[in-house]
């Protein structure tokens, strides 16, 4: 499995299966770096089938995830929003951060529907972005070809 993390004290998560489909997603407010550190340790240990970790974000918080991924022997990638936005959003949709976040919500909902994952009652922007970071990750890992995605999900990149 591949776990995607949109990093922050309010963190978004998305987990993808080897078939390239979204298995689950969620958002959690940790409130402090210490609680986030414990959560990173616990989450990576609990997901027994985890092989890949993609983190969007940097700094001290990303270092926590990277260290734990190394301990677990996971394939680790740290990115900013640029790579997944270039792959998945039209240039006009990513002109501003606000516009990109709005488009991320729409596209994440399309990924949820395509994957057959439970529909959200509400979808926070950090979970939506984690879903798209994860989609980028499964394409980059070679688990899924971008051109095989339905048009509702594959906006650009092909």
C-alpha positions as MATLAB code, in Angstrom:
seq = 'XXXXXXXXXXXXXXXXXXXXXXXXXXXXXXXXXXXXXXXXXXXXXXXXXXXXXXXXXXXXXXXXXXXXXXXXXXXXXXXXXXXXXXXXXXXXXXXXXXXXXXXXXXXXXXXXXXXXXXXXXXXXXXXXXXXXXXXXXXXXXXXXXXXXXXXXXXXXXX';
ca = [
       0.000    0.000    0.000;
       0.976    3.615   -0.475;
       0.245    6.211    2.177;
       0.049    9.871    1.167;
       0.285   12.591    3.800;
      -0.590   16.267    3.411;
       1.555   17.503    6.238;
       0.675   19.944    8.970;
      -0.611   19.859   12.513;
      -3.917   19.291   10.732;
      -2.878   16.386    8.537;
      -4.616   14.706    5.627;
      -4.082   11.017    4.875;
      -4.923    8.855    1.883;
      -4.039    5.200    1.466;
      -3.955    3.462   -1.912;
      -3.889   -0.232   -2.723;
      -1.564   -1.848   -5.237;
      -4.373   -1.598   -7.825;
      -3.957    2.179   -7.699;
      -7.345    2.821   -6.122;
      -8.021    4.794   -2.996;
      -8.634    2.478   -0.037;
      -9.268    5.081    2.689;
      -8.740    8.752    3.558;
      -9.100   10.991    6.579;
      -8.039   14.194    8.271;
      -6.780   14.651   11.796;
      -5.774   17.648   13.897;
      -2.805   16.698   16.074;
      -2.379   20.108   17.690;
       1.290   19.627   18.565;
       4.473   18.305   17.036;
       4.848   15.716   19.821;
       1.424   14.211   19.111;
       2.133   14.206   15.374;
       5.434   12.385   16.004;
       3.687    9.662   18.012;
       1.020    9.389   15.330;
       3.603    8.963   12.561;
       5.278    6.165   14.506;
       1.964    4.428   15.238;
       0.429    4.809   11.784;
       3.459    3.482    9.927;
       3.716    0.505   12.291;
      -0.002   -0.343   12.085;
      -0.237   -0.381    8.281;
       1.418   -3.779    7.806;
       1.156   -3.799    3.991;
       2.637   -0.322    3.594;
       5.551   -0.118    1.147;
       5.501    3.524   -0.004;
       5.118    6.860    1.769;
       4.644   10.185   -0.032;
       4.652   13.343    2.079;
       3.669   16.779    0.819;
       5.377   19.350    2.972;
       8.725   20.027    4.508;
      10.606   21.104    7.561;
      10.741   19.433   10.928;
       7.389   17.701   10.492;
       8.459   16.038    7.236;
      11.700   14.932    8.875;
       9.683   13.036   11.492;
       7.910   11.032    8.788;
      11.105   10.495    6.805;
      12.990    9.100    9.802;
      10.171    6.724   10.652;
       9.849    5.622    7.011;
      13.574    4.831    6.978;
      13.193    2.742   10.149;
      10.360    0.835    8.487;
      12.251    0.375    5.211;
       9.611    2.230    3.201;
      10.108    3.878   -0.163;
       9.873    7.557    0.806;
       9.171   10.610   -1.361;
       8.876   14.200   -0.151;
       7.237   16.652   -2.537;
       5.636   20.056   -2.565;
       2.284   20.716   -4.216;
       3.853   21.477   -7.603;
       4.315   17.932   -8.964;
       0.800   16.656   -8.311;
      -0.789   19.943   -9.358;
       1.113   19.922  -12.683;
       0.095   16.309  -13.288;
      -3.561   16.624  -12.309;
      -4.713   20.235  -12.704;
      -4.959   22.503  -15.725;
      -2.695   25.586  -15.585;
      -5.731   27.859  -15.106;
      -6.803   25.739  -12.103;
      -3.485   26.207  -10.336;
      -2.877   29.926  -10.864;
      -3.665   30.606   -7.211;
      -3.427   28.472   -4.120;
      -7.095   29.098   -3.357;
      -8.146   28.030   -6.853;
      -5.980   24.920   -6.668;
      -7.531   23.937   -3.337;
     -11.039   24.321   -4.781;
     -10.135   22.153   -7.769;
      -8.459   19.633   -5.458;
     -11.772   19.144   -3.656;
     -13.639   18.492   -6.908;
     -10.984   16.139   -8.260;
     -10.601   14.283   -4.939;
     -14.334   13.595   -4.925;
     -14.002   12.152   -8.445;
     -11.155    9.889   -7.244;
     -13.288    8.756   -4.293;
     -16.175    7.876   -6.619;
     -13.911    6.120   -9.157;
     -12.234    4.110   -6.397;
     -15.497    3.085   -4.776;
     -14.336    4.515   -1.433;
     -16.983    5.720    1.009;
     -18.293    9.164    0.078;
     -17.458   11.900    2.570;
     -20.004   13.788    4.608;
     -17.482   16.621    4.508;
     -14.070   16.667    2.870;
     -11.389   18.868    4.414;
      -8.847   20.368    2.040;
      -5.966   18.493    3.697;
      -7.645   15.124    3.043;
      -8.517   16.181   -0.520;
      -4.914   17.143   -1.180;
      -3.642   13.909    0.386;
      -5.886   11.993   -2.023;
      -4.272   13.789   -4.966;
      -0.751   13.428   -3.560;
      -1.469    9.706   -3.333;
      -2.790    9.531   -6.880;
       0.409   11.215   -8.047;
       2.352    8.688   -5.971;
       0.731    5.593   -7.469;
       1.320    6.929  -10.987;
       4.957    7.715  -10.140;
       5.398    4.259   -8.583;
       4.116    2.679  -11.800;
       1.099    1.086  -10.139;
      -1.306    2.966  -12.372;
      -0.977    4.576  -15.788;
      -2.405    8.070  -15.929;
      -4.051    7.397  -19.296;
      -6.092    4.537  -17.783;
      -7.949    6.892  -15.454;
     -11.464    7.940  -16.443;
     -11.860   11.460  -17.812;
     -13.448   12.667  -14.584;
     -10.178   11.928  -12.805;
      -7.630   12.407  -15.585;
      -7.856   16.127  -16.196;
      -4.425   16.755  -17.726;
      -1.075   15.009  -17.963;
      -1.983   12.837  -20.945;
];
